[in-house]
Amino acid sequence: MSDKIILPDIGEGIDQVEISEISVSIGDKVTKDDIGLIIETEKASMEIPISVDGVIKEVLINNGDNISPGTEIFIIEKLNETEPTLNETEPTKKETLENRKVDESKTQLIDSKILETKSNNSLEKEQTKKKPVSASPSVRRFARELGCELGLISGTGAKGRITKDDVQNFIKTKLNEEKSFSPSIGFQLPSTDFSKFGDIEYQTLNKIRKISGQRLQTAWNTIPHVTQFDEADITALEKLRKLLNNSKSKSSPKMSYLPFIMKAIVKALKDFPEFNSSLNATGESLIIKKYFHIGIAVDTPNGLIVPVIRDINKKSIPEIAVELEDLSIRAKDKKIKPDELTGGCFTISSLGGISGTAFTPIVNPPEVAILGVSRTKWEPVYNGSEFKPRLILPLSLSYDHRVIDGADAARFTKLLSSLMADIEKIPGLDLY
């Protein structure tokens, strides 16, 4: 008996995703929770596990397809069924291919009706994507890594087989055809053939980088950004952090400054509620939020994503530390859930583990402020009688000037600095 496997509901009203990689092939034996495919939403990549044990009998989707939750993706024959012999398998494959050809013909017929009003170029593109392609596994992998749809490439190899050179030439042609980089502001980059100056290499952006780039550009162009720079003396906090790390169990995550910063931000958001707001659709009213969900920018191989920790005001420092580590690991492993990327009130972007003294983070709409945290540094500070070494944490607060005035931004960072210097001032600070 065979099971039809569907794409599960991935939450938060997401009705369409793009398939970036199919991890199984026909004939593969799989067990429950093996990775079947990798999908990309507008915010993250994530792995979709197989839900049953069995053998892959049919793959119903292709790389690059845009599909919805509930779409059939695989047909799997359960392992506890009697496995067919080789002779029994061949007709089944033939029958499956014939059925798929019929289904594809129906799909093309339906598509042609839908696309009658579209341009010839759009119609040609849709039909081209559906044609079968001939390419080696290494070429398919190469095209997948570059985000290139093989169905759009004409092969120059034997019998129309697509080669690596075909993929490279296709990408080069498309990039040379690209005229406008920033259509939202009417800005055009000049078309320059950089290869005449020396060797070059084309790297296609993945979906996450494309989407995040567009959103950052929109945010930068539509939000009047101002950045307030400040510093916090965290000498006492550093002693406490080391004490907590020395006394923690082996299974507990290493304590960073971030849980304390998040707790301090909650206090500051309560004192300055306009920082915990969003403009309504008309831009005439503020929506003040009574909850405290804070996003953390995570650097992943696929680009920057911002998972959100909810209800910071209700969690202890160790609980926040555990959740931070969990979200960071799963974000890098493409295991983050879509609903963990939404609902944030305020975002932190920390470059403290790398380098730098200050930077200008871009506000993450519909939020109205974001805090940048840079690398700590020891500095001699005069206390009125002598210089003492103090550990200084640089802070960079970017904000939407339509909502927040400069004076309030200065008060906000001043409060943060004082809370970080004396964490006993932070209400509800539970260290255990």
C-alpha positions as CSV (number, residue, x, y, z in Angstrom):
1,M,0.0,0.0,0.0
2,S,1.3,3.5,-0.9
3,D,0.9,6.7,1.0
4,K,0.6,10.1,-0.6
5,I,2.7,12.6,1.3
6,I,1.6,16.2,1.3
7,L,3.3,19.4,2.2
8,P,2.2,20.1,5.8
9,D,0.8,23.4,7.0
10,I,3.8,25.5,8.0
11,G,1.8,28.2,9.9
12,E,1.4,31.9,9.9
13,G,-0.9,32.0,6.9
14,I,1.9,31.1,4.5
15,D,0.1,29.8,1.3
16,Q,3.0,29.3,-1.0
17,V,6.6,28.2,-0.7
18,E,9.4,27.5,-3.2
19,I,11.2,24.2,-3.4
20,S,14.9,24.8,-3.3
21,E,16.1,21.2,-3.0
22,I,14.6,17.7,-3.2
23,S,16.7,15.4,-1.0
24,V,15.3,12.0,-2.1
25,S,15.0,10.1,-5.4
26,I,12.7,7.4,-6.7
27,G,13.8,4.1,-5.1
28,D,15.3,5.6,-2.0
29,K,14.5,3.9,1.3
30,V,13.5,6.5,3.9
31,T,12.6,6.5,7.5
32,K,10.3,8.8,9.4
33,D,12.0,12.2,10.0
34,D,14.5,11.8,7.2
35,I,14.7,15.1,5.3
36,G,12.5,14.9,2.1
37,L,13.0,18.4,0.7
38,I,14.1,21.9,1.6
39,I,11.7,24.8,1.0
40,E,12.1,28.6,1.1
41,T,9.6,31.1,2.3
42,E,10.1,34.9,2.1
43,K,11.9,34.8,5.5
44,A,13.8,31.5,5.8
45,S,14.8,28.1,4.5
46,M,13.5,25.0,6.3
47,E,13.7,21.3,6.0
48,I,10.5,19.2,5.5
49,P,10.9,15.7,7.0
50,I,9.4,12.5,5.7
51,S,6.4,11.4,7.8
52,V,6.5,7.6,7.3
53,D,8.9,4.7,6.7
54,G,9.0,3.4,3.2
55,V,10.4,3.5,-0.3
56,I,10.0,6.6,-2.6
57,K,7.9,5.4,-5.5
58,E,7.2,8.8,-7.1
59,V,8.4,12.4,-6.7
60,L,5.6,14.7,-7.6
61,I,7.4,18.0,-7.5
62,N,10.4,19.6,-9.1
63,N,13.1,22.0,-7.9
64,G,12.0,25.5,-8.2
65,D,8.3,24.7,-8.0
66,N,6.1,27.0,-6.0
67,I,3.6,24.9,-4.1
68,S,1.0,25.3,-1.3
69,P,0.4,23.4,1.9
70,G,-1.6,20.3,1.1
71,T,0.1,19.7,-2.2
72,E,1.1,16.1,-2.8
73,I,4.9,15.9,-2.9
74,F,5.8,12.2,-2.7
75,I,4.2,8.7,-3.1
76,I,5.8,6.3,-0.6
77,E,5.3,2.6,-0.3
78,K,5.4,1.5,3.3
79,L,8.3,-0.8,4.3
80,N,6.0,-3.2,6.2
81,E,4.4,-4.0,2.8
82,T,5.8,-6.7,0.6
83,E,8.3,-5.1,-1.6
84,P,7.9,-5.6,-5.3
85,T,10.5,-7.5,-7.3
86,L,12.5,-5.9,-10.1
87,N,10.1,-7.2,-12.8
88,E,7.1,-5.9,-10.9
89,T,8.8,-2.5,-10.4
90,E,9.5,-1.7,-14.1
91,P,5.8,-1.7,-15.3
92,T,4.9,0.4,-12.2
93,K,7.5,3.0,-13.2
94,K,6.3,2.9,-16.8
95,E,2.7,3.3,-15.7
96,T,3.7,6.1,-13.4
97,L,5.5,8.0,-16.2
98,E,2.5,7.6,-18.5
99,N,0.1,8.9,-15.8
100,R,2.4,11.8,-15.2
101,K,2.5,12.6,-18.9
102,V,-1.3,12.7,-18.9
103,D,-1.3,14.8,-15.8
104,E,1.3,17.2,-17.3
105,S,-0.7,17.5,-20.5
106,K,-3.8,18.4,-18.5
107,T,-1.8,20.9,-16.5
108,Q,-0.4,22.5,-19.6
109,L,-3.9,22.7,-21.1
110,I,-5.2,24.4,-18.0
111,D,-2.1,26.7,-17.8
112,S,-2.6,27.7,-21.4
113,K,-6.2,28.8,-20.6
114,I,-5.0,30.7,-17.6
115,L,-2.2,32.4,-19.4
116,E,-4.1,33.4,-22.6
117,T,-4.1,37.0,-21.4
118,K,-0.4,37.1,-20.5
119,S,2.4,38.1,-22.8
120,N,4.0,35.6,-25.2
121,N,7.2,35.8,-23.1
122,S,5.4,34.8,-19.9
123,L,3.6,31.9,-21.7
124,E,6.8,30.7,-23.2
125,K,8.5,30.8,-19.8
126,E,5.7,28.8,-18.1
127,Q,5.8,26.2,-20.9
128,T,9.6,26.0,-20.9
129,K,9.7,25.3,-17.2
130,K,7.6,22.2,-17.6
131,K,9.7,20.5,-20.3
132,P,11.9,17.6,-19.3
133,V,15.6,18.4,-19.0
134,S,18.7,16.3,-19.5
135,A,21.6,17.0,-17.2
136,S,24.1,15.2,-15.0
137,P,23.6,15.2,-11.2
138,S,26.7,17.4,-10.8
139,V,25.2,20.0,-13.3
140,R,21.8,19.8,-11.5
141,R,23.5,20.4,-8.2
142,F,25.5,23.3,-9.7
143,A,22.4,24.9,-11.1
144,R,20.5,24.4,-7.8
145,E,23.3,26.1,-5.8
146,L,23.0,29.1,-8.1
147,G,19.3,29.1,-7.9
148,C,19.0,28.5,-11.7
149,E,15.9,26.8,-13.3
150,L,17.2,24.1,-15.7
151,G,14.0,24.1,-17.6
152,L,14.8,27.5,-18.9
153,I,18.2,26.5,-20.4
154,S,18.9,25.2,-23.9
155,G,21.5,22.4,-23.7
156,T,24.4,22.3,-26.1
157,G,25.6,18.8,-25.2
158,A,24.8,15.5,-26.9
159,K,21.1,15.2,-27.6
160,G,20.4,18.6,-26.0
161,R,22.1,17.7,-22.6
162,I,22.7,20.7,-20.4
163,T,26.3,21.3,-19.4
164,K,28.0,23.4,-16.7
165,D,29.0,25.9,-19.4
166,D,25.3,26.2,-20.5
167,V,24.4,27.1,-16.9
168,Q,27.1,29.7,-16.6
169,N,26.3,31.2,-20.0
170,F,22.6,31.4,-19.2
171,I,23.3,33.2,-15.9
172,K,25.7,35.6,-17.6
173,T,23.1,36.4,-20.3
174,K,20.4,37.0,-17.8
175,L,22.5,39.3,-15.6
176,N,23.6,41.3,-18.7
177,E,19.9,41.7,-19.6
178,E,19.1,43.0,-16.1
179,K,18.6,46.8,-16.4
180,S,17.1,48.0,-13.2
181,F,18.4,47.2,-9.7
182,S,16.2,49.5,-7.7
183,P,12.9,49.9,-9.4
184,S,11.2,51.3,-6.3
185,I,13.2,54.5,-6.5
186,G,13.7,54.6,-10.3
187,F,17.5,54.1,-10.0
188,Q,19.4,52.2,-12.7
189,L,22.8,50.8,-12.5
190,P,24.9,51.2,-15.6
191,S,25.3,48.0,-17.6
192,T,29.0,47.2,-17.3
193,D,30.9,44.3,-18.7
194,F,33.4,43.7,-15.8
195,S,35.0,40.8,-17.6
196,K,36.9,43.2,-19.8
197,F,38.9,44.2,-16.7
198,G,39.7,40.7,-15.5
199,D,38.3,37.4,-14.4
200,I,34.9,37.4,-12.8
201,E,32.5,34.9,-11.3
202,Y,28.7,35.1,-11.1
203,Q,27.0,34.2,-7.9
204,T,23.2,34.2,-7.9
205,L,21.5,35.4,-4.8
206,N,19.3,32.8,-3.0
207,K,15.6,33.6,-2.3
208,I,16.2,34.8,1.3
209,R,18.9,37.3,0.3
210,K,16.8,38.5,-2.6
211,I,13.7,39.1,-0.4
212,S,15.6,40.5,2.6
213,G,17.5,42.8,0.2
214,Q,14.3,44.1,-1.3
215,R,12.8,44.7,2.2
216,L,15.9,46.4,3.5
217,Q,15.9,48.6,0.5
218,T,12.3,49.5,1.0
219,A,12.9,50.1,4.7
220,W,15.8,52.4,4.0
221,N,14.0,54.3,1.3
222,T,10.7,54.8,3.2
223,I,11.7,55.1,6.9
224,P,13.6,58.3,7.9
225,H,16.4,56.7,9.9
226,V,18.3,58.3,12.7
227,T,20.9,56.4,14.8
228,Q,21.7,57.3,18.4
229,F,25.1,56.1,19.7
230,D,25.8,55.4,23.4
231,E,27.8,53.2,25.7
232,A,27.1,51.1,28.7
233,D,29.5,50.3,31.5
234,I,29.0,46.5,32.0
235,T,32.0,45.8,34.3
236,A,29.8,44.5,37.1
237,L,27.6,42.5,34.6
238,E,30.7,40.8,33.2
239,K,31.7,39.6,36.7
240,L,28.1,38.2,37.1
241,R,28.2,36.6,33.7
242,K,31.5,34.8,34.5
243,L,30.1,33.7,37.8
244,L,27.0,32.2,36.2
245,N,29.1,30.4,33.5
246,N,31.4,28.9,36.1
247,S,28.5,27.6,38.2
248,K,26.3,26.4,35.3
249,S,25.8,22.7,34.5
250,K,27.5,21.2,31.5
251,S,24.2,20.9,29.7
252,S,23.3,24.6,30.2
253,P,24.2,27.1,27.4
254,K,27.0,29.6,27.8
255,M,25.7,32.8,29.2
256,S,26.1,35.9,27.0
257,Y,25.1,39.6,27.5
258,L,22.0,39.2,25.3
259,P,19.5,37.9,27.9
260,F,20.3,40.8,30.1
261,I,20.1,43.3,27.3
262,M,16.7,41.9,26.4
263,K,15.4,42.2,29.9
264,A,16.7,45.8,30.0
265,I,14.9,46.5,26.8
266,V,11.6,45.4,28.2
267,K,12.0,47.9,31.0
268,A,12.8,50.6,28.5
269,L,9.9,49.7,26.2
270,K,7.5,50.0,29.2
271,D,8.9,53.5,30.0
272,F,8.9,54.6,26.4
273,P,5.9,52.8,24.8
274,E,6.3,54.5,21.4
275,F,9.3,52.3,20.9
276,N,7.0,49.3,21.2
277,S,4.6,50.4,18.5
278,S,3.9,50.3,14.8
279,L,2.3,52.9,12.5
280,N,-1.2,51.9,11.2
281,A,-1.8,51.5,7.4
282,T,-2.6,55.2,6.9
283,G,0.3,56.4,9.0
284,E,-2.1,58.5,11.1
285,S,-2.1,56.4,14.3
286,L,0.3,54.4,16.5
287,I,-0.5,50.8,17.4
288,I,0.9,50.4,20.9
289,K,1.7,46.8,21.8
290,K,1.2,45.5,25.3
291,Y,3.4,42.4,24.7
292,F,7.2,42.1,24.6
293,H,8.5,39.9,21.8
294,I,12.1,40.6,20.8
295,G,13.8,39.5,17.6
296,I,17.4,38.5,17.3
297,A,19.2,38.8,14.0
298,V,21.0,35.6,13.2
299,D,23.7,35.3,10.6
300,T,23.2,32.0,8.6
301,P,24.9,30.6,5.5
302,N,21.8,31.5,3.5
303,G,21.5,35.1,4.8
304,L,20.2,37.0,7.7
305,I,17.0,35.9,9.5
306,V,15.3,37.2,12.6
307,P,13.7,34.6,14.9
308,V,11.6,36.1,17.7
309,I,11.6,35.2,21.4
310,R,8.1,35.8,22.9
311,D,7.1,37.2,26.3
312,I,10.6,38.2,27.4
313,N,9.0,39.9,30.4
314,K,7.7,36.5,31.7
315,K,11.0,34.5,31.3
316,S,14.1,34.1,33.5
317,I,17.6,34.8,32.3
318,P,18.5,31.1,31.9
319,E,15.2,30.4,30.0
320,I,16.1,33.2,27.6
321,A,19.6,31.9,27.2
322,V,18.3,28.4,26.4
323,E,15.8,29.7,23.8
324,L,18.5,31.9,22.2
325,E,20.8,29.0,21.7
326,D,18.0,26.8,20.4
327,L,16.8,29.4,17.9
328,S,20.3,30.2,16.7
329,I,21.2,26.6,16.0
330,R,17.9,25.8,14.3
331,A,18.1,29.0,12.2
332,K,21.5,27.9,10.8
333,D,20.3,24.3,10.3
334,K,17.2,25.5,8.3
335,K,14.9,24.1,11.0
336,I,13.3,27.3,12.1
337,K,9.5,27.5,11.9
338,P,7.7,30.3,10.1
339,D,5.7,31.4,13.1
340,E,9.0,31.9,15.0
341,L,9.9,34.7,12.5
342,T,6.9,36.9,13.1
343,G,5.3,39.0,15.9
344,G,8.5,40.9,16.9
345,C,8.2,44.3,18.7
346,F,11.8,45.3,18.7
347,T,15.0,43.8,17.2
348,I,18.6,43.3,18.4
349,S,21.5,43.0,15.9
350,S,24.6,41.9,17.7
351,L,28.1,42.0,16.1
352,G,29.9,41.8,19.4
353,G,31.3,38.4,18.6
354,I,33.0,39.7,15.5
355,S,34.3,43.3,15.6
356,G,33.5,46.9,15.3
357,T,32.8,49.9,17.5
358,A,29.5,51.1,16.1
359,F,27.2,50.6,13.1
360,T,23.8,51.8,11.7
361,P,21.3,48.9,11.8
362,I,18.3,49.2,9.5
363,V,14.9,49.3,11.2
364,N,12.9,46.1,10.7
365,P,9.4,47.2,9.7
366,P,6.7,47.3,10.9
367,E,8.8,47.8,14.0
368,V,10.1,51.4,14.7
369,A,13.4,50.8,16.4
370,I,16.4,48.4,16.4
371,L,19.4,48.1,18.7
372,G,22.9,47.4,17.4
373,V,25.4,45.9,19.9
374,S,29.1,46.1,19.1
375,R,32.2,44.5,20.6
376,T,33.0,45.3,24.2
377,K,36.3,47.1,25.0
378,W,38.2,47.9,28.1
379,E,38.8,51.6,28.6
380,P,40.3,53.8,31.4
381,V,37.5,55.8,33.0
382,Y,38.1,58.6,35.5
383,N,36.0,58.2,38.6
384,G,36.8,61.6,40.1
385,S,40.1,60.6,41.8
386,E,41.7,58.1,39.5
387,F,41.4,56.2,36.3
388,K,40.0,52.7,36.5
389,P,39.6,50.0,33.8
390,R,35.9,49.6,32.8
391,L,34.4,47.2,30.3
392,I,32.4,49.3,27.8
393,L,29.6,48.0,25.6
394,P,28.8,50.2,22.5
395,L,25.1,50.7,21.6
396,S,23.7,51.9,18.3
397,L,19.9,52.6,18.3
398,S,18.3,53.2,14.9
399,Y,14.8,54.5,15.0
400,D,11.9,55.7,12.8
401,H,11.9,59.5,13.1
402,R,8.3,59.7,12.1
403,V,7.5,58.0,15.4
404,I,10.4,58.8,17.7
405,D,12.1,62.1,18.5
406,G,15.8,62.4,19.0
407,A,15.4,63.5,22.6
408,D,13.4,60.3,23.5
409,A,16.0,58.2,21.7
410,A,18.7,59.7,23.9
411,R,16.6,59.0,27.0
412,F,16.0,55.4,25.8
413,T,19.7,54.6,25.4
414,K,20.5,56.5,28.6
415,L,18.0,54.2,30.5
416,L,19.5,51.1,28.8
417,S,23.0,52.1,29.8
418,S,22.0,52.7,33.4
419,L,20.2,49.4,33.6
420,M,23.2,47.5,32.1
421,A,25.5,49.2,34.5
422,D,23.4,48.2,37.5
423,I,21.3,45.2,36.6
424,E,19.6,45.2,40.0
425,K,17.5,48.1,38.6
426,I,15.9,45.7,36.1
427,P,12.5,44.6,37.4
428,G,11.8,40.9,37.5
429,L,15.4,39.8,36.9
430,D,15.4,36.1,37.7
431,L,18.9,34.6,37.5
432,Y,17.9,31.0,38.2
